[in-house]
Amino acid sequence: GPARFQVGEGGGADDGGDGAARNDFQPLFEQLEREGRLPGQLAVLGALGARTASPDQAVASAFDTPVRMAQALAQADIAQPMRLMLVTAGSQAIGTGPEAGPAAPLQAVALGPCRVVPRELPQLRCRLVDLDPAESGGQAAVAQLLAEAAAPDSGDLAAWREGQRWQPHRVRAPAGPTRQPARLREGGVYLI
């Protein structure tokens, strides 16, 4: 029959009373690999419940869970290419002005593992998908996640607002006016 696993809160952050952090993801990944059922893509939704959590719980959900997943994949020596989609709701600011700030700034810590994990485990690709906080529990959110799962790799961050997908892009800033070099006088005294 199918294997059943229950992963502890925050990805197994409980220490089991012995002081050592337990990682419940490792036996799950090992079992899935043995059975040939290791997925090519995972969506990590833990940060979505963090909007009503304490700051410590919010950070644990958004940061610790993906880190523990990556550690488990490394410890299980899983080399299969895999995409991790770290899902938040309102962690990124879109637009300008005071109303454009992030609704859930503590969830933004998920971008750290999203950018670092692929450097440590090159078989993993990560993308932070920031859902519209106004729609994060409805059918629109499901459609957005399915669109992201099917989207080609195009950066490590995508945000959805009012049904529109946003991605950051680097744009070269126009060159400012050229300044004249400071004039130094021969024999001059300068305070640095």
N, C-alpha and C positions, 0 to 999 in steps of 0.2 A: 504494500500500500504506500501511499504518499507519506513522505517524511513530514513531521510537524515540529516546528520550532517556535519557541516564544522568546523573542529578544527582549532583554530588560530595558527599562526606561533609559533613554539616552544612549542606546546601543550597548547595554551591558556595563554601564559604569559602576554598578554595585560591586563592592569588594568582597562579598561573600563572607565577611567577618574576619578574613585573614589579612586585610590591609593591602592586598594586591588587586589591582583593577582587573575585573573579569571581562573578557571580550566575547560576547555571545555570538558574534558574527562568524568567527573562525570555524566552529563546527558546522554551521549552516553552509558556508562556502565550500568546505571540504566535502560535505555530503552531496551537494549539488554537482560538484566536479566529478566525484566518483560515479554518479548516476548519469553523467553526460547531460545534465539539465542546467548548467551554469548559464545565466542569461547574458546576452550581449549588451544589455542596457538596464540600468537600475535608476529608479526615481526615489530620492530620499526626501520624504515629506515631513520629517520631524519638526522642522522650523515652523510649519504652518500652525501648530498648536501653541506656539510660543507667544502669541500676541496677548494672551491673558495670563501668562506665566510670570513668575518672579524674574528679575534680571539674570540671576544665576541659572535658572531653568531655561530661559530663552537662549543664553549663550551655549549651554550644554546641548540643547536641541539643534542649534544652527551650526555649531563648530565641532563639538566633541563627537557627535554621531558620525559625520563623514570621516573624521580622523580615525575613529575606531574601525570603520568599514575598511579604510585604506590599510590600516595596520593588519587587520584580519586577512585581507587579500595578500599582503606581503608575507605574513607568517604562514599562510597556507600554500605559499609559493605558486600562486595562480598566475600564469603567464598569458592567458587568453585576453585578447583585446576586449575592452569593455568601456562603455560610456556611463558616467555617473551624472545624473541630472539632480542638482541640489535645488530644491524648490523652496522659495520664500514668498511672502506676500507683503509688498510695501517696503522692502529693504532698500530700494534704490530711488533716488530723486530723478524725476523726469521733468524736463522743462526748466523754466526760470521763475523766480518770484517766491514769495513766502509760502504759498500753497503747494509748491512743487517739492518740498522737502520730503524725506522718507517718512512713511507712516509708522514703520516698525524698524527703527535704526539698529536695534540690537541684533536683528536677523542678518544684518550686513556682514557680520563676522564669517558667514558661510563663504564669502568670496575668498577668504584666506586659504582654506583647504582646497577650494576650487582651483586656485592658481598654483599652489605648491605641490599638491599630490601628484599631478602629471610629471613634475620634475623628478620626483622620487620614484615613481612607478610609471615608466614610459608607456606601458600597455594600457594605461587608463587615460581617458579624456574626460574632462569635467566641464560642465556648463552650469552656471547659476541661472535659474529661470525664476524671475521675480514676477509673480502674478499680481494683477490689479487687486489691491486689498478690498475693494468694494465688490469684487466678483470671485473671491478665492474659494468659496464653498459651493459654487453652482456649476451648471452645465457649461458655462463659458470657460471656466477654469479647466474642466476636463478636455474641452476642445483645444484649448491652448497647449495643454500638456501633450496631447496627441500630436499636435502640429510640431511641437519642439522635438518629440521623439522621432518624427519622420524627417525633420529638417537636416540638411547636411551640416557638417561641422563648419561653423562660421563664427568663431570667437567663443570666449568663455563666459559671456554675459548677454542675456536677453531679458527685456522687461516688457510686460504687457500692460497697457492702459487703455481703457475704453475700447477694447477689441483690436487695438493696433499694436504691432510688435515694434519695439525699439531696441537698437543696439548702439553701443558707443563706437565712434569712429574717430581716428586721429586726423586732424586737419592742420595743415601747416599754417601757422600764424603769419600774417603779412609782416614783412620787415618794417621795423619802425624807422623813424628818421635817423640818419647817420649823425653821430655826434662828433664834434671836433675833439681831437685828443687834448688832454690837459697839457697846458704849456708849463714846462719846467725851465727855470732860468739857471744859467750857469752860475755857480756859486750861491744859489738860493738856499734858504733854510726851510725845511719842510717838516711838519709834525705828522707822524704817521701813527 
